[in-house]
Amino acid sequence: MAGKGTTIKEALQKWEEKMGAKASESKEVKIFGQIPPIEKMDASLSTLACCEKLSLSTNCIEKIANLNGLKNLKILSLGRNNIKSLTGLEAVGDTLEELWISYNNIEKLKGINVLKRLKVLYMSNNQVKDSNEFGKLADLPVLEELVFVGNPLEEKETAEGTYRDNVAKKLPKLKKLDGVPVIREEAEDEGES
């Protein structure tokens, strides 16, 4: 029988002891790689009202939940978990600027559209296969940087030689794709203001 996972509350207590700080007053909280791993984003997260950067990577979290108390969250790191969907982000839709969610099991991008301020999306090594799903990223008005390598769609289009061009067309504001600046053929001569 598998042991019980670490709860968010337990992880926060451990973090506070180690850091000598109150999680509820801290701007950055890292509770990644817990042993045993965190399995649920439970309601204890709502105590993190001051948190701007939350790291929960390398755990066994299956779904995004309980972000409603995180009124100042700008960066959410959830890489290397078992997350299958992007629902649950509504509560941070007006503040989140970066979502790090590589190495999960995400196939559909439903729910990403709520992130109106998202500038950076790291979602390499997920399961996105369908270009219609990819099109949902076009709903993100300020997305500038995307890491998408290692998704079946990227692998297929890279093999066909169409990947970078397709992405540049679908996401006209994108400045960086998979770590490389996006060069557009029809470069505008707009001065940076």
N, C-alpha and C positions, 0 to 999 in steps of 0.2 A: 504494500500500500504506500502510495506517495505521501510524503510529509506535507504539512500545511505550508503555504507560501508565506512570505513576510508581508504583513499588512503595511499600508502607507503610514499608519500611525506609528508602528514599530520602527519603520525605516526612518521616519522623521525624528523619533526619540534618539535613535542611534546617531543620526546626523548632528543633532543638537549637542549630544554628549561629546562627540568628536570635535565639533567646531566651536563649542563654547558660546553658541549663539542661539537665539530663538528663531525657529523656522518662520514663524508668523511675521517676523520683522525683517527677514532677510530678502535681499534682491535676487540672490542666486542660490538655488537649492539643487544639490546633486544627489540623487538616491538611485544611481545606476548600479547594475551588477550586484544586486543583493543576493545573499545566500541564506536561506532558500529564496528564490526569486519572487518578486512582486507579481501577483497574478491579476489583481484588480485595481483600477484607479478608483479608490473608494472616497467617501465623503470627507475624510480627513484632509484631502487636498484643499478643501474650501477654506482652510485656515490660512492659506498662503497668500494673503491679500496684498502683500508688498512685492511678491515674487515677480521678477521680470524675465528670469531665465530658469526653466525647470528641466532637469535632466532625469529621465526615467528609462534610459536606454539599457539594453542588455538585461532584460527581465523576461517574464512570460506573460505580459499583458495582452489580452485578447481584444479589448475594445476601449476606445477613448470615452471617458466619462468624468463627471463631477468636476468640471472646470469652472463652474459658475462663480466661485468665490475669487477667482484669480483675475482681478480687475485690471492688473497692470502687466499681464503676461505678454512678453514680446517674442521670446524664443522658447519653443517647446521641442525637446529632444526625446524622440521615442524610437530611435533606431534599434535594430536587433531585438524585436519582440515578436508576438504572434498576431499582430493586428491585421484584421481582414477588411476593415472599411474605415472611411473617413468621417462617418457620422459621429456626432458628439462634440464638434468644434464650435457650435453656434455661440456658446457662452464667451468665447474669446475672439469672435468674428471681427470686432472693432479694434482690437489691440494687437493681435498676433502678426508679427512681421516675418518670422522665420519658423518653418516647420521642418524638422529633421526626422525623416521617417523611413530611411533606407533599411533594407534587410527585414522586411515584413512580408505579409501575404496579401497585399492589396491588389485587387483586380479591377475594381470600379472606383471612379473618382467622385461618385455622388457625395455631396456634402462639402466639397472643397470650396464651392462658390460663396460660402458665407464669409470667407477670409478676405475681406475687402482691402486689408492693408498688407497682404502677404507679398513680400519682396523676394524671399528666398525659399525654395522648395527643394530639399534633398530627398529624393525618393528612388534612388538606385536599387536594383536588386529586389523588385517587387514582381507582381504577376500581371501587369497591364498588357493586354493583348490587342485590344480593339482601338482603332484610331478615333472612333467616336468618343471613347472615354477620354482620350488625350485632348479632344476638343473642349472638354469642360475646363481645362486650364485657361482657355481664352476668356473665361468669365472673371479671371483675377485681374483687376484693373492696373495693378502696379507691379506685377511679377517681373523681376529683372534677372533672376538667376535660377537655373533649373539643373539638377543632376538627375538624369533619367536612365543612365546606362544600366544594362543588366535586366531590363524588362523585356519580355518576349517581343513586344512591338518595336522597341529600339533595335533589338538583335535582327529582326526580320528586315526592317527598313534599312539598316546599315548594310546588310548583305545585298540589298537591292540598290544601294547607293543613293537613297532618297531621303535618309533620316534628317540630316541637318537642314536641308532646304525645306522639307515639310514642316519642321518645327519653327523655323524662321518665319514661314508664311502664316502658320496658325497663331503664333505668339509674337506680334509685331513689336512689343515693347521689350522683349527679352534681350539682355545684354551679354549673358554668359550661359553657355550650354555645356554641361559635363566638364566644367572647368576651363573651357576655351571660349574666348570672346566670339560673339556672333557677328559675322561680317555680312552685311547685306549689299547686294550688287548695286542697287540704286541708292547710294549713300546720300543722305540729305546734307546740305551745307548749313545746318542749323548750329549756331553758336551756343555753347553751354551757358545757361544764365545762372 
